[in-house]
Amino acid sequence: MTTDAPSATLARALAEAAAEIDQALDVLLPPDEGQEAPLFAAMRYAAIGGGKRLRGFLVLEGARQFNVSRQAALRVAAAIEMVHAYSLVHDDLPAMDDDDLRRGKPTVHKAWDEATAILAGDALQSHAFTVLAEEDTHSDPAVRVELVRCLSRAAGPRGMCGGQMLDMLAERAGGQLDEVAIGRLQTLKTGKLIEFSAEAGAILGKAPLPQRHALLAYGRDLGAAFQIADDLLDATASAAETGKATGKDAAAGKATLVGLLGLDRARLQAERLVAQAKGHLDGFGERGDLLRMLADFTIERRS
């Protein structure tokens, strides 16, 4: 591992990974000149450029633990980023959170229209599974099936979509949830996709179950800490820092751990989760250093 300061080392690794993932997305989502061109343009607008690429970075770093080819890892990273982008496009719609700004630029339904945004999100989700199912992702069909199975579970009714439903129900009920209920909501809405991102490299590498479970547990605690950090940013950061509107959770009466516990106790909870996440990496030695740094970055970031 380099002797650079951890923050500089991680920042460089994140930037390099983001550039590689954007290149992969550019290839996997080529521009179209036919009548479907507006749909492809909206898909590319939503998926390429901007964002931390945290989920994709998790795939790449998990895969590196098991010497998985970079091309295979990048295809899986790109597929997960497509699913994440689709969720953001739909989350921003007037029927959901009704946001005008995402990653510092107009949301897809503002740049195009609501119907195009819905179709772009749908198409990004569908295309992600096409990428996972193709032989270029892995020569072993069983690995490809496992990737499809795990991502669909993370994104579906017992994962991200289910969490969004719970979030909507909580908002309609005035946000009156206890800590356990908020934790479950956030685990489904945000955590499951991060869990899979951490686990995906082990699936690609056909890793022994103990190592796969360790990365899954790391992703679970990292995802929980990430969501608390997001809620802290919504309460304390500016739109210029985050690239999206802030202060909306409190205004909408949304249930968050920050709203329930207060800023200080929520920060302590996030710090405990980060410590737990790093503990799951004890068996990975120096190769896990970037994942440890990422856990610390999760609660230090300002965007």
C-alpha positions as CSV (number, residue, x, y, z in Angstrom):
1,M,0.0,0.0,0.0
2,T,1.3,3.5,-0.8
3,T,2.6,5.8,1.9
4,D,0.2,8.6,0.8
5,A,-2.3,9.9,3.3
6,P,-5.3,7.6,3.4
7,S,-7.7,10.4,2.2
8,A,-5.4,11.1,-0.9
9,T,-5.0,7.4,-1.7
10,L,-8.7,6.8,-1.5
11,A,-9.6,9.9,-3.5
12,R,-7.3,8.9,-6.3
13,A,-8.6,5.3,-6.3
14,L,-12.2,6.5,-6.3
15,A,-11.5,8.9,-9.2
16,E,-9.7,6.3,-11.2
17,A,-12.5,3.8,-10.6
18,A,-15.2,6.3,-11.5
19,A,-13.4,7.1,-14.8
20,E,-13.2,3.4,-15.7
21,I,-16.9,2.8,-14.8
22,D,-17.9,5.8,-16.9
23,Q,-15.9,4.3,-19.8
24,A,-17.6,1.0,-19.4
25,L,-21.0,2.6,-19.3
26,D,-20.2,4.6,-22.4
27,V,-19.5,1.3,-24.2
28,L,-22.5,-0.6,-22.7
29,L,-24.9,2.4,-23.4
30,P,-23.9,3.6,-26.8
31,P,-25.7,6.5,-28.4
32,D,-28.4,5.6,-30.9
33,E,-29.3,7.4,-34.1
34,G,-32.7,5.7,-34.7
35,Q,-36.1,6.7,-33.5
36,E,-35.2,5.5,-30.0
37,A,-32.4,8.0,-29.8
38,P,-34.1,10.2,-27.1
39,L,-34.4,7.2,-24.9
40,F,-30.8,6.3,-25.2
41,A,-29.8,9.9,-24.6
42,A,-31.8,10.0,-21.4
43,M,-30.3,6.7,-20.2
44,R,-26.8,8.0,-20.9
45,Y,-27.6,11.4,-19.2
46,A,-28.8,9.5,-16.1
47,A,-26.0,7.0,-15.9
48,I,-22.8,8.5,-17.2
49,G,-20.9,11.3,-15.3
50,G,-21.3,12.5,-11.7
51,G,-21.9,10.5,-8.6
52,K,-19.4,8.9,-6.3
53,R,-19.6,5.5,-7.9
54,L,-19.4,4.0,-4.4
55,R,-21.4,0.9,-5.5
56,G,-19.2,0.3,-8.5
57,F,-16.1,0.9,-6.5
58,L,-17.2,-1.8,-4.0
59,V,-17.5,-4.3,-6.9
60,L,-14.1,-3.5,-8.2
61,E,-12.4,-3.7,-4.8
62,G,-14.2,-6.9,-3.8
63,A,-13.2,-8.4,-7.1
64,R,-9.6,-7.4,-6.6
65,Q,-9.5,-9.5,-3.4
66,F,-9.9,-12.6,-5.6
67,N,-7.9,-11.6,-8.7
68,V,-11.0,-11.3,-10.9
69,S,-10.4,-9.8,-14.3
70,R,-10.9,-6.0,-14.5
71,Q,-13.2,-6.3,-17.5
72,A,-15.6,-8.7,-15.7
73,A,-15.6,-6.6,-12.6
74,L,-16.3,-3.4,-14.6
75,R,-19.2,-4.9,-16.4
76,V,-20.8,-5.9,-13.0
77,A,-20.0,-2.4,-11.6
78,A,-21.6,-0.8,-14.6
79,A,-24.7,-3.0,-14.3
80,I,-25.1,-2.0,-10.6
81,E,-24.6,1.7,-11.4
82,M,-27.4,1.3,-14.1
83,V,-29.7,0.0,-11.5
84,H,-28.7,2.7,-9.1
85,A,-29.3,5.4,-11.8
86,Y,-32.7,3.9,-12.6
87,S,-33.7,4.2,-9.0
88,L,-32.6,7.8,-8.8
89,V,-34.5,8.7,-12.0
90,H,-37.7,7.2,-10.6
91,D,-37.1,8.6,-7.1
92,D,-36.8,12.1,-8.5
93,L,-40.2,11.9,-10.3
94,P,-43.1,14.1,-9.1
95,A,-44.9,11.0,-7.9
96,M,-42.0,10.2,-5.6
97,D,-39.7,12.9,-4.2
98,D,-40.3,15.5,-6.9
99,D,-36.7,16.7,-7.2
100,D,-35.4,19.2,-9.8
101,L,-31.7,18.6,-9.2
102,R,-29.5,15.5,-9.2
103,R,-25.7,15.4,-9.2
104,G,-25.7,19.1,-9.8
105,K,-27.8,19.1,-13.0
106,P,-31.5,19.0,-13.8
107,T,-33.2,15.6,-13.1
108,V,-34.2,13.5,-16.1
109,H,-37.9,14.4,-16.0
110,K,-36.8,18.1,-16.1
111,A,-34.3,17.7,-18.9
112,W,-36.8,15.7,-20.9
113,D,-40.3,14.9,-19.6
114,E,-41.9,12.5,-17.1
115,A,-42.7,9.8,-19.6
116,T,-39.2,9.7,-21.0
117,A,-37.8,9.6,-17.4
118,I,-40.0,6.6,-16.6
119,L,-38.9,4.8,-19.8
120,A,-35.2,5.6,-19.2
121,G,-35.4,4.2,-15.7
122,D,-37.1,1.1,-16.9
123,A,-34.6,0.6,-19.7
124,L,-31.6,1.1,-17.5
125,Q,-32.9,-1.6,-15.1
126,S,-33.6,-4.1,-17.9
127,H,-30.2,-3.5,-19.6
128,A,-28.4,-4.0,-16.4
129,F,-29.6,-7.6,-16.3
130,T,-28.7,-8.1,-20.0
131,V,-25.1,-7.1,-19.1
132,L,-25.0,-9.6,-16.2
133,A,-26.4,-12.4,-18.3
134,E,-23.9,-12.0,-21.2
135,E,-20.9,-14.4,-21.4
136,D,-18.4,-11.5,-21.4
137,T,-19.3,-11.0,-17.7
138,H,-18.2,-14.5,-16.7
139,S,-17.6,-17.7,-18.6
140,D,-19.5,-19.8,-16.0
141,P,-23.3,-19.6,-16.4
142,A,-23.8,-20.5,-12.8
143,V,-21.9,-17.3,-11.7
144,R,-24.0,-15.2,-14.1
145,V,-27.2,-16.7,-12.8
146,E,-26.1,-16.0,-9.2
147,L,-25.3,-12.4,-10.1
148,V,-28.7,-11.9,-11.7
149,R,-30.4,-13.6,-8.7
150,C,-28.7,-11.5,-6.1
151,L,-29.1,-8.2,-7.9
152,S,-32.8,-8.8,-8.6
153,R,-33.3,-9.6,-5.0
154,A,-31.4,-6.5,-3.8
155,A,-33.4,-4.3,-6.1
156,G,-36.9,-5.9,-5.8
157,P,-39.8,-6.0,-3.4
158,R,-37.6,-7.3,-0.5
159,G,-34.9,-4.8,-1.3
160,M,-34.8,-1.3,-2.8
161,C,-38.3,-1.2,-4.2
162,G,-39.7,-2.5,-0.9
163,G,-37.8,0.1,1.0
164,Q,-39.2,2.9,-1.2
165,M,-42.7,1.6,-0.5
166,L,-42.0,1.7,3.3
167,D,-40.6,5.2,2.9
168,M,-43.7,6.4,1.1
169,L,-46.0,4.8,3.7
170,A,-44.0,6.3,6.6
171,E,-44.2,9.8,5.0
172,R,-48.0,9.4,4.6
173,A,-48.3,8.4,8.3
174,G,-46.3,11.5,9.4
175,G,-43.0,9.7,9.8
176,Q,-43.8,8.1,13.2
177,L,-41.5,5.1,13.2
178,D,-39.2,3.7,15.9
179,E,-35.5,3.0,15.5
180,V,-36.1,-0.6,14.4
181,A,-38.6,0.3,11.7
182,I,-36.4,3.1,10.4
183,G,-33.4,0.7,10.3
184,R,-35.4,-1.9,8.3
185,L,-36.7,0.8,5.9
186,Q,-33.1,2.1,5.2
187,T,-31.7,-1.4,5.0
188,L,-34.1,-2.2,2.2
189,K,-34.1,1.1,0.4
190,T,-30.3,1.7,0.4
191,G,-28.5,-1.0,2.2
192,K,-29.4,-4.1,0.1
193,L,-27.9,-2.7,-3.1
194,I,-24.7,-1.7,-1.3
195,E,-24.6,-5.2,0.3
196,F,-24.8,-6.8,-3.1
197,S,-22.1,-4.4,-4.5
198,A,-19.7,-5.6,-1.7
199,E,-20.6,-9.2,-2.3
200,A,-20.5,-9.2,-6.1
201,G,-16.7,-9.5,-6.4
202,A,-16.7,-12.6,-4.2
203,I,-19.4,-14.1,-6.5
204,L,-17.3,-13.3,-9.6
205,G,-14.2,-14.8,-7.9
206,K,-16.1,-18.0,-6.7
207,A,-14.8,-17.1,-3.2
208,P,-15.1,-19.5,-0.2
209,L,-18.3,-18.8,1.7
210,P,-16.6,-17.3,4.8
211,Q,-15.0,-14.6,2.6
212,R,-18.2,-14.0,0.7
213,H,-20.1,-13.6,4.0
214,A,-17.5,-11.3,5.4
215,L,-17.8,-8.9,2.4
216,L,-21.6,-9.2,2.6
217,A,-21.5,-8.2,6.3
218,Y,-19.1,-5.4,5.5
219,G,-21.5,-4.1,2.9
220,R,-24.5,-4.4,5.3
221,D,-22.8,-2.2,8.0
222,L,-21.4,0.2,5.4
223,G,-24.8,0.6,3.8
224,A,-26.4,1.5,7.2
225,A,-23.6,4.0,8.0
226,F,-24.0,5.5,4.5
227,Q,-27.7,6.1,4.9
228,I,-27.2,7.8,8.3
229,A,-24.5,10.0,6.7
230,D,-26.9,10.9,3.9
231,D,-29.5,11.9,6.4
232,L,-26.9,14.0,8.3
233,L,-26.0,15.7,5.0
234,D,-29.6,16.4,4.3
235,A,-29.9,18.1,7.7
236,T,-26.6,20.0,7.7
237,A,-25.1,20.4,4.2
238,S,-26.0,22.8,1.4
239,A,-27.3,22.0,-2.1
240,A,-24.0,23.3,-3.5
241,E,-22.1,20.7,-1.5
242,T,-24.4,17.7,-2.2
243,G,-25.5,18.5,-5.8
244,K,-29.2,18.0,-4.8
245,A,-31.8,19.7,-2.7
246,T,-31.3,19.4,1.0
247,G,-33.5,19.8,4.0
248,K,-36.3,17.9,2.3
249,D,-36.5,15.0,4.8
250,A,-37.5,17.3,7.7
251,A,-39.8,19.3,5.5
252,A,-41.6,16.2,4.3
253,G,-41.8,14.7,7.7
254,K,-39.7,11.7,6.6
255,A,-38.6,9.1,9.2
256,T,-34.8,9.2,9.7
257,L,-32.5,8.2,12.5
258,V,-31.3,11.8,12.5
259,G,-34.8,13.0,13.2
260,L,-35.3,10.3,15.8
261,L,-32.0,10.4,17.6
262,G,-30.7,13.9,16.9
263,L,-27.4,14.8,15.1
264,D,-24.9,13.7,17.8
265,R,-26.4,10.3,18.6
266,A,-26.9,9.6,14.9
267,R,-23.2,10.4,14.2
268,L,-22.2,8.0,17.0
269,Q,-24.4,5.3,15.5
270,A,-22.7,5.8,12.1
271,E,-19.3,5.6,13.7
272,R,-20.1,2.3,15.4
273,L,-21.3,0.9,12.2
274,V,-18.1,2.0,10.4
275,A,-16.0,0.3,13.1
276,Q,-18.1,-2.9,12.7
277,A,-17.7,-2.8,8.9
278,K,-13.9,-2.5,9.1
279,G,-13.9,-5.4,11.6
280,H,-15.4,-7.7,8.9
281,L,-12.3,-7.1,6.8
282,D,-9.8,-8.6,9.3
283,G,-9.2,-11.6,7.1
284,F,-8.2,-9.6,4.0
285,G,-5.0,-8.1,5.2
286,E,-3.5,-5.1,3.3
287,R,-5.6,-5.8,0.2
288,G,-8.6,-4.6,2.2
289,D,-7.1,-1.2,3.0
290,L,-9.1,0.7,0.4
291,L,-12.3,-0.8,1.7
292,R,-11.4,0.2,5.2
293,M,-10.7,3.8,4.0
294,L,-14.0,3.8,2.2
295,A,-15.8,3.0,5.4
296,D,-14.2,6.0,7.1
297,F,-15.0,8.2,4.1
298,T,-18.6,7.2,4.3
299,I,-19.1,9.4,7.4
300,E,-16.6,12.0,6.5
301,R,-17.9,13.0,3.1
302,R,-19.8,16.2,2.3
303,S,-21.5,15.1,-0.8
